Amino acid sequence: MSDTTLTAEIEFPLEGTPKVRTNIKREFVSALLTDFIQGQRGSGPDPSKVEERDVYHITMQIDPSDKSFYLESDTGRAGLTCGIIINIIGRIEKGEVEFLEYPY
């Protein structure tokens, strides 16, 4: 990872307002999340079991030097992770996401 790594940490409660802690300019967050989702097309089925939680956490890092995405989540399943990211994209557009500064 380079010194200019872009990071978005998503906290997605089943009830309540999702939070995105990021060092990415707000106007670019949806576009970067969309780019990640588009890159997941055709990745095939995921037989993993979903981890049932009240709050899910997803950390995405983007290395702008080679446009690589690195993802970590506690969902247990890629499909659920992508679904949460798609939900976040829609809620950002509606102003329903709380943005926090990164790093802490």
N, C-alpha and C positions, 0 to 999 in steps of 0.2 A: 504494500500500500504506500502511496506517496503522501507527502505532507499535506497535500490539498484534497485528501479524501473527503467526499461529501457523505454525510450521515443523516439518516432519518430514523428515529426510534418511534414506533407507533405503540400506543397503549390503547387497546380497544376493549372497553367494558361492554358486556351484553346489554347493560342498562346504563344510560348516562352518556356524557359527552366524551368522544375520543380525543386523545391528545397526541400531537406530533411534536417531538423535540428534535430540532434540526439546525444545521448550519447552512442550509440551502435557502436562498431567497424564496419567500413564500410564493411568488408568482411563477416559480419553476418547479415546485414540488409536484403538482399534478402531472406535469409533462414527464418528469423523471419516473414517477410511479407508473404512468401509462407505458413508457418505454420498457420498463421491467415486465409488465404484464404481457406486452406484445412479444417479448422474447421467450415467454413461457409456452406459447402456442406450439402444439404438436409434441409436447414433452411426454405424452403418454399417460396412461392411468397410474394412479398412486394407490397401492393397496394398503398403505399404512392406516393405522387406527387413529381417529381423531381424539385428541386429548380434551376432555370436557373441563372447562374452566369458566369462571365468572369474568375474568379479564385475560385477554390475550396480549402478548408482546411480540413485536416484530422489529428487528433491527436490520436496516438495509444500508450498505455502504457502497458507494460508487467511486471507482478510481478513474478520474477524468483522463489520465494519461493514456489508458487503453480502453476506456469505456466498459470496464468490467463491473458487474454487480456481484455483491456478496450478501447473502441473506441468512439470517438466523431467526427462528421463531419457535414458540412453544405450542403451536397448534397441533403438531403431530402429523399433519397432512398438508401436502402442497396445495391441494384444491381449496382447502379452507383458508390457507394463507393468502392465496390469490383472491378469493372471495372477499376477505377482509380488506385487502388493498383496493379492490374495485369499489367497495363500499366507502372507503376513505376518500377516494377520488371524487365520488359523487357528493359526499358531505362537505368536502373542501369547497366545491363549486357553490354549495348552498350556504356557506359560512357557518357550518355546524361542527367545526373542528377547532379545538383550542391549540394554538401554536405556542411552544415554549422554546426558550433559547437553548442552544447546545454549544459548548459543553455546559455542564451543570453549574 
